[in-house]
Amino acid sequence: MPVSPRRGRLALTVQRVRTEPGLLRNAVVVLALIVIAGVVGGIILGNQRFVPPWSDRLVISAEFPATPGISPANGQEVRIAGVNVGDITDAEVTRQGKVRLTLSVEHGHRLYENASLLLRPKSPLNEMYVAISPGGPPAREVGANHVFPIESTERPIQVDEVLRHLDDNAQRMLTSLLAESDTALTSARTALPGGLDATRQVANDLRPVAEQLARRKELIRRLVTSVGQIAHAVGGDDQRLRTLVASLQTTLRTFGGRAPQVDQTLAELPGLVDQLRHSTNKVRNLSDQLDSTLRNLARASDAFPTAMRELRGTTDRLDTVVDTADPFLDAAKPVLADLRPFAAHLDEALPELRAATKPLDPVTDALLPYLPDVAAFTVQTRSLLSLQDANSGILRAAVPISSHFPPPTLGPNNGIKPITVPGAR
């Protein structure tokens, strides 16, 4: 049976390996190294998320303004809802100066035209990944090689971009702050809790200030919005704007033509201000007096209910008195009717009676110091025939006194004239 040339060469090679000293050993070592290299390569490619060319993947692209920290050869991830679904396979710069990333996404994930892509850092070392929000209907589903425009993407702001906008003074202060924070963190275990408590207290104290600032911000926003609306309304009405400008010109022209009167008015303003200040002081004094009056009125209003209650009691008693006096008044009416004819004669007799009682004034003045004695005398002489009074029995005597012989204290020197009694001796 004829042998093929290839099998013949293989047989000769095997015979040579067996017969030549040391060649079999070298062949075994080479084969072992090849196997080990294949295993190690498979492990490395597995850890590097190697995607074979024959795998079923959705390849799309996305444009970003900038992609700091992107290195497609390092297997950076593509995530949907935090789950790794693909890798960043390539990055290139477009003619417009933007960056276009090529993304390889596992089969089965649907993406729509209204999807958004966000480039985010995975760690503080600026290791990046792309987070995809897939979107949904009514937008259309995208296919392979679809390019998301820059409007659908967003990149993170880097620290150096923020620091680049600071001036030299701010950068020096920030450097000093970082240096001092190094020193502060060495004693953070003992000093940091107290500082955090103090910071919490300060934050609580500053809460009303923050609320007022937020309220002020809202009021400023409303003011700006209102001013914008007014400006838009005025700017949109050309006729009203022309009328406003013409009126302003007329006003300024009239004001400029009355410059002497304006100067005179301004010269009189200080006196007017003084008068206003004087009037204000008067009004303040009046308000002080009104305050005192109002306080007194308040106190009087507090006592007014009590007075009204007492007055109500008095009126009730007065009603009782009036009711009691009604029978007396009814009985007095006939008496008053009978006395009415004498009233006219009494009016005629009053002048003569006044003339007769006028000489009694000196007697009244003289008797005024002796009223207690006169009272005692009256009590003691209630009965001239009785030999006792309220104290005990006593002998009495009657001494006649004539008007021609008055007592010394009632003599002519005291201004009393003797009274002539008809028939007296």
C-alpha positions as CSV (number, residue, x, y, z in Angstrom):
1,M,0.0,0.0,0.0
2,P,1.6,3.3,-1.0
3,V,2.4,5.9,1.8
4,S,1.6,9.6,1.4
5,P,4.5,12.0,1.4
6,R,3.1,13.9,4.4
7,R,2.7,10.8,6.6
8,G,6.2,9.8,5.6
9,R,7.7,13.0,6.7
10,L,5.8,12.7,10.1
11,A,7.2,9.2,10.6
12,L,10.7,10.3,9.8
13,T,10.3,13.2,12.3
14,V,9.1,10.9,15.1
15,Q,11.9,8.4,14.4
16,R,14.4,11.2,14.5
17,V,13.0,12.5,17.9
18,R,13.3,9.0,19.3
19,T,16.7,8.2,18.0
20,E,18.5,11.6,18.5
21,P,19.6,12.1,22.1
22,G,17.9,15.0,24.0
23,L,15.5,15.9,21.2
24,L,12.5,14.2,22.8
25,R,13.0,16.1,26.1
26,N,13.3,19.4,24.3
27,A,10.1,18.7,22.3
28,V,8.2,17.9,25.5
29,V,9.3,21.1,27.2
30,V,8.2,23.2,24.2
31,L,4.8,21.5,24.1
32,A,4.4,22.1,27.9
33,L,5.4,25.8,27.4
34,I,2.8,26.1,24.6
35,V,0.1,24.6,26.8
36,I,1.0,26.9,29.8
37,A,1.1,30.0,27.5
38,G,-2.4,29.1,26.2
39,V,-3.8,28.7,29.7
40,V,-2.2,31.9,31.0
41,G,-3.4,33.8,27.9
42,G,-6.9,32.5,28.3
43,I,-6.9,33.6,32.0
44,I,-5.6,37.0,31.1
45,L,-8.1,37.5,28.3
46,G,-10.9,36.3,30.6
47,N,-9.9,38.9,33.2
48,Q,-9.6,41.6,30.5
49,R,-13.1,40.9,29.3
50,F,-11.8,39.7,25.9
51,V,-14.6,39.8,23.3
52,P,-14.0,37.4,20.5
53,P,-14.7,38.7,17.0
54,W,-17.4,36.1,16.3
55,S,-19.5,37.1,19.4
56,D,-23.0,38.6,18.8
57,R,-22.7,42.2,20.1
58,L,-24.4,45.6,19.4
59,V,-21.8,48.1,18.4
60,I,-22.7,51.8,18.7
61,S,-20.9,55.1,18.9
62,A,-21.4,58.2,21.0
63,E,-19.8,61.7,20.7
64,F,-18.5,63.5,23.8
65,P,-17.1,67.0,24.2
66,A,-14.1,65.5,25.9
67,T,-13.2,62.1,27.4
68,P,-10.6,62.4,30.2
69,G,-9.3,59.2,31.6
70,I,-10.5,57.0,28.6
71,S,-8.2,54.1,27.6
72,P,-10.1,51.6,25.4
73,A,-7.3,49.0,25.6
74,N,-7.9,48.6,29.4
75,G,-11.5,47.2,29.0
76,Q,-13.4,50.1,30.5
77,E,-17.0,49.2,31.2
78,V,-20.4,50.2,29.7
79,R,-23.2,49.9,32.3
80,I,-27.0,50.0,32.3
81,A,-28.6,50.5,35.7
82,G,-25.2,49.8,37.3
83,V,-24.8,46.4,35.6
84,N,-21.8,45.8,33.3
85,V,-23.2,45.1,29.8
86,G,-20.3,45.9,27.5
87,D,-17.0,47.7,26.9
88,I,-15.4,50.7,25.4
89,T,-13.6,49.3,22.4
90,D,-12.3,52.4,20.6
91,A,-11.9,56.2,20.8
92,E,-11.2,58.7,18.0
93,V,-11.3,62.4,17.4
94,T,-13.8,63.7,14.8
95,R,-13.2,66.6,12.4
96,Q,-15.3,68.9,14.6
97,G,-12.8,68.4,17.5
98,K,-15.1,66.1,19.4
99,V,-14.4,62.6,20.7
100,R,-16.3,59.6,19.4
101,L,-16.3,56.4,21.6
102,T,-17.2,53.0,20.1
103,L,-19.2,50.9,22.6
104,S,-19.8,47.2,22.4
105,V,-23.0,46.1,24.2
106,E,-24.1,42.6,24.8
107,H,-26.9,41.2,22.7
108,G,-30.4,41.5,24.2
109,H,-30.3,45.1,25.5
110,R,-32.5,47.6,23.6
111,L,-31.5,51.1,23.2
112,Y,-33.6,54.0,21.8
113,E,-32.9,57.3,20.2
114,N,-33.8,59.2,23.3
115,A,-31.2,57.4,25.4
116,S,-28.7,59.4,27.4
117,L,-25.0,58.5,27.9
118,L,-23.0,59.7,30.9
119,L,-19.3,59.4,31.3
120,R,-18.6,58.9,35.0
121,P,-15.5,58.2,37.2
122,K,-15.4,54.7,38.7
123,S,-12.9,55.6,41.4
124,P,-10.9,58.7,42.6
125,L,-8.1,57.5,40.2
126,N,-10.2,58.8,37.3
127,E,-11.0,55.4,36.0
128,M,-14.0,56.0,33.7
129,Y,-17.0,54.1,32.5
130,V,-20.1,54.9,30.4
131,A,-23.5,54.8,32.1
132,I,-26.4,54.4,29.6
133,S,-30.0,55.3,30.3
134,P,-31.7,53.2,27.5
135,G,-34.7,55.5,26.9
136,G,-37.9,54.1,25.5
137,P,-40.9,54.6,23.2
138,P,-42.2,56.5,21.4
139,A,-38.6,57.0,20.3
140,R,-37.3,54.4,17.7
141,E,-35.0,51.6,18.7
142,V,-31.4,52.0,17.4
143,G,-29.5,49.5,15.5
144,A,-25.8,48.6,14.9
145,N,-23.4,51.5,14.1
146,H,-25.9,54.1,15.4
147,V,-24.1,57.4,16.5
148,F,-25.6,59.2,19.5
149,P,-25.0,63.0,19.0
150,I,-23.3,65.2,21.6
151,E,-26.8,66.4,22.8
152,S,-27.4,63.0,24.2
153,T,-24.1,62.7,26.1
154,E,-22.6,64.3,29.1
155,R,-19.1,64.3,30.6
156,P,-17.9,64.9,34.2
157,I,-16.2,68.1,35.3
158,Q,-12.6,67.5,36.3
159,V,-11.0,69.0,39.4
160,D,-8.3,70.7,37.4
161,E,-10.9,72.4,35.3
162,V,-12.4,73.9,38.5
163,L,-9.0,74.9,39.9
164,R,-8.1,76.5,36.5
165,H,-10.8,79.1,37.0
166,L,-9.5,80.2,40.4
167,D,-7.2,83.2,40.6
168,D,-3.7,83.0,42.1
169,N,-4.8,84.2,45.5
170,A,-7.5,81.6,45.7
171,Q,-5.1,78.8,44.6
172,R,-2.6,79.8,47.3
173,M,-5.4,79.8,49.9
174,L,-6.5,76.4,48.7
175,T,-3.0,75.1,48.9
176,S,-2.7,76.5,52.4
177,L,-6.0,74.9,53.4
178,L,-4.9,71.5,52.1
179,A,-1.6,71.8,54.0
180,E,-3.5,72.7,57.2
181,S,-6.0,69.9,56.7
182,D,-3.0,67.5,56.7
183,T,-2.0,68.8,60.1
184,A,-5.6,68.7,61.3
185,L,-6.2,65.1,60.3
186,T,-3.2,63.9,62.4
187,S,-5.3,64.8,65.5
188,A,-8.6,64.0,64.0
189,R,-9.3,61.1,66.3
190,T,-9.5,63.4,69.4
191,A,-10.4,66.8,67.9
192,L,-12.7,65.9,65.0
193,P,-15.8,64.7,67.0
194,G,-15.9,68.0,68.9
195,G,-15.4,70.0,65.8
196,L,-18.2,68.1,64.0
197,D,-20.5,68.7,67.0
198,A,-19.7,72.4,66.8
199,T,-20.2,72.4,63.1
200,R,-23.6,70.8,63.6
201,Q,-24.5,73.5,66.1
202,V,-23.4,76.3,63.8
203,A,-25.4,74.7,61.0
204,N,-28.5,74.7,63.2
205,D,-27.9,78.3,64.1
206,L,-27.4,79.2,60.5
207,R,-30.6,77.5,59.3
208,P,-32.8,80.6,59.8
209,V,-30.2,82.6,57.9
210,A,-30.3,80.1,55.0
211,E,-34.1,80.1,55.0
212,Q,-34.2,83.9,54.8
213,L,-31.6,83.8,52.0
214,A,-33.7,81.3,50.2
215,R,-36.7,83.5,50.6
216,R,-34.8,86.5,49.5
217,K,-33.6,84.5,46.4
218,E,-37.2,83.6,45.6
219,L,-38.3,87.3,46.0
220,I,-35.4,88.4,43.7
221,R,-36.4,85.8,41.2
222,R,-40.0,87.0,41.2
223,L,-38.8,90.6,40.9
224,V,-36.5,89.8,38.0
225,T,-39.4,87.8,36.3
226,S,-41.8,90.7,36.9
227,V,-39.3,93.3,35.5
228,G,-38.7,91.0,32.5
229,Q,-42.4,90.8,31.9
230,I,-42.9,94.5,32.2
231,A,-39.9,95.2,29.9
232,H,-41.3,92.6,27.4
233,A,-44.7,94.2,27.6
234,V,-43.3,97.7,27.1
235,G,-40.9,96.7,24.4
236,G,-43.6,94.9,22.5
237,D,-45.9,98.0,22.4
238,D,-44.1,100.5,20.2
239,Q,-46.8,103.0,20.3
240,R,-46.9,103.1,24.1
241,L,-43.1,103.2,24.2
242,R,-43.0,106.2,21.8
243,T,-45.7,107.9,23.9
244,L,-43.7,107.3,27.1
245,V,-40.5,108.7,25.5
246,A,-42.3,111.8,24.2
247,S,-43.9,112.4,27.6
248,L,-40.5,112.0,29.3
249,Q,-39.0,114.5,26.9
250,T,-41.8,117.0,27.5
251,T,-41.4,116.6,31.3
252,L,-37.6,117.1,31.1
253,R,-38.0,120.1,28.8
254,T,-40.6,121.7,31.2
255,F,-38.4,120.9,34.2
256,G,-35.4,122.5,32.4
257,G,-37.4,125.7,31.7
258,R,-38.4,126.1,35.3
259,A,-34.8,125.9,36.7
260,P,-35.1,129.2,38.8
261,Q,-38.4,128.0,40.4
262,V,-36.7,124.6,41.1
263,D,-33.7,126.4,42.7
264,Q,-36.1,128.4,44.9
265,T,-38.0,125.4,45.9
266,L,-34.8,123.6,46.8
267,A,-33.7,126.6,48.8
268,E,-36.9,126.5,50.8
269,L,-36.6,122.8,51.5
270,P,-34.4,123.2,54.6
271,G,-37.0,125.4,56.3
272,L,-39.7,122.9,55.3
273,V,-37.6,120.1,56.8
274,D,-37.3,122.1,60.0
275,Q,-41.1,122.7,60.1
276,L,-41.7,119.0,59.4
277,R,-39.3,118.1,62.2
278,H,-41.0,120.5,64.6
279,S,-44.4,119.1,63.6
280,T,-43.1,115.6,64.1
281,N,-42.0,116.5,67.6
282,K,-45.4,118.0,68.3
283,V,-47.1,114.9,67.0
284,R,-44.8,112.7,69.1
285,N,-45.7,114.8,72.2
286,L,-49.4,114.5,71.3
287,S,-49.0,110.7,70.9
288,D,-47.3,110.5,74.3
289,Q,-50.3,112.4,75.9
290,L,-52.7,110.2,73.9
291,D,-50.9,107.1,75.3
292,S,-51.4,108.4,78.8
293,T,-55.1,109.2,78.1
294,L,-55.6,105.8,76.5
295,R,-54.0,104.0,79.5
296,N,-56.3,106.0,81.8
297,L,-59.3,105.2,79.6
298,A,-58.3,101.5,79.7
299,R,-58.2,101.6,83.5
300,A,-61.5,103.4,83.5
301,S,-63.0,100.8,81.2
302,D,-61.8,98.1,83.6
303,A,-63.7,99.9,86.5
304,F,-66.7,100.8,84.3
305,P,-68.4,97.4,84.6
306,T,-68.2,97.5,88.4
307,A,-69.6,101.0,88.5
308,M,-72.4,100.0,86.2
309,R,-73.3,97.0,88.4
310,E,-73.3,99.4,91.5
311,L,-75.4,101.9,89.5
312,R,-77.8,99.1,88.6
313,G,-78.2,98.3,92.4
314,T,-78.7,102.0,93.2
315,T,-81.4,102.2,90.5
316,D,-83.1,99.1,91.8
317,R,-83.2,100.6,95.3
318,L,-84.4,103.9,93.8
319,D,-87.2,102.0,92.1
320,T,-88.1,100.6,95.5
321,V,-88.1,104.1,97.1
322,V,-90.2,105.5,94.4
323,D,-92.7,102.6,94.7
324,T,-92.8,103.2,98.5
325,A,-93.3,107.0,98.0
326,D,-96.1,106.6,95.7
327,P,-98.8,106.4,98.4
328,F,-97.3,109.4,100.2
329,L,-97.3,111.4,97.0
330,D,-100.9,110.4,96.4
331,A,-101.8,111.5,99.9
332,A,-99.8,114.8,99.6
333,K,-101.5,115.9,96.4
334,P,-104.7,117.2,98.2
335,V,-102.6,118.9,100.8
336,L,-100.5,120.6,98.1
337,A,-103.7,121.6,96.3
338,D,-104.9,123.2,99.5
339,L,-101.6,125.0,100.1
340,R,-101.5,126.4,96.6
341,P,-103.7,129.5,97.4
342,F,-101.4,130.4,100.3
343,A,-98.3,130.4,98.1
344,A,-99.2,133.8,96.6
345,H,-99.7,135.3,100.0
346,L,-96.4,133.7,101.2
347,D,-94.6,135.4,98.3
348,E,-96.0,138.8,99.6
349,A,-95.0,138.1,103.2
350,L,-91.4,137.0,102.4
351,P,-90.0,140.6,102.2
352,E,-91.4,141.5,105.6
353,L,-90.3,138.2,107.1
354,R,-86.8,138.8,105.7
355,A,-86.7,142.2,107.3
356,A,-87.9,140.8,110.6
357,T,-85.3,138.0,110.7
358,K,-82.4,140.1,109.6
359,P,-81.8,141.6,113.2
360,L,-81.4,138.0,114.5
361,D,-78.1,137.5,112.7
362,P,-76.1,139.2,115.6
363,V,-77.9,137.0,118.1
364,T,-77.1,133.9,116.1
365,D,-73.4,134.9,116.0
366,A,-73.4,135.5,119.8
367,L,-75.2,132.2,120.6
368,L,-72.9,130.1,118.4
369,P,-70.1,129.7,121.0
370,Y,-72.7,128.8,123.6
371,L,-74.6,126.1,121.7
372,P,-73.4,123.2,123.9
373,D,-74.5,125.2,127.0
374,V,-77.8,126.1,125.4
375,A,-78.3,122.4,124.6
376,A,-77.5,121.4,128.2
377,F,-79.8,124.2,129.5
378,T,-82.6,123.0,127.3
379,V,-82.2,119.4,128.5
380,Q,-82.1,120.6,132.2
381,T,-85.1,122.9,131.9
382,R,-87.5,120.6,130.1
383,S,-89.6,120.7,133.2
384,L,-89.4,123.6,135.6
385,L,-91.4,121.8,138.2
386,S,-89.3,118.6,138.3
387,L,-86.7,118.3,141.1
388,Q,-84.5,115.8,139.2
389,D,-82.7,115.4,135.9
390,A,-81.1,112.5,134.2
391,N,-78.3,112.3,136.9
392,S,-80.1,112.7,140.2
393,G,-82.4,114.9,142.2
394,I,-81.5,118.6,142.5
395,L,-83.1,121.7,143.9
396,R,-83.9,124.3,141.2
397,A,-84.6,127.9,141.3
398,A,-86.2,130.2,138.7
399,V,-84.5,133.4,138.1
400,P,-86.5,135.9,136.0
401,I,-84.4,137.8,133.5
402,S,-85.8,140.9,131.9
403,S,-84.8,142.2,128.6
404,H,-83.8,145.4,130.3
405,F,-81.1,143.6,132.2
406,P,-79.2,141.3,129.8
407,P,-76.2,139.4,130.9
408,P,-72.8,141.2,130.6
409,T,-71.8,139.0,127.7
410,L,-74.9,139.9,125.9
411,G,-74.7,143.7,126.7
412,P,-74.7,146.6,124.3
413,N,-70.9,146.2,123.7
414,N,-71.7,143.0,121.8
415,G,-74.0,144.7,119.3
416,I,-77.3,143.4,120.8
417,K,-80.0,145.9,121.4
418,P,-82.7,145.4,124.1
419,I,-86.0,144.1,122.8
420,T,-89.0,146.1,123.9
421,V,-91.8,143.9,125.0
422,P,-95.2,145.5,125.0
423,G,-96.7,145.6,128.6
424,A,-93.3,145.0,130.2
425,R,-92.3,147.3,133.1
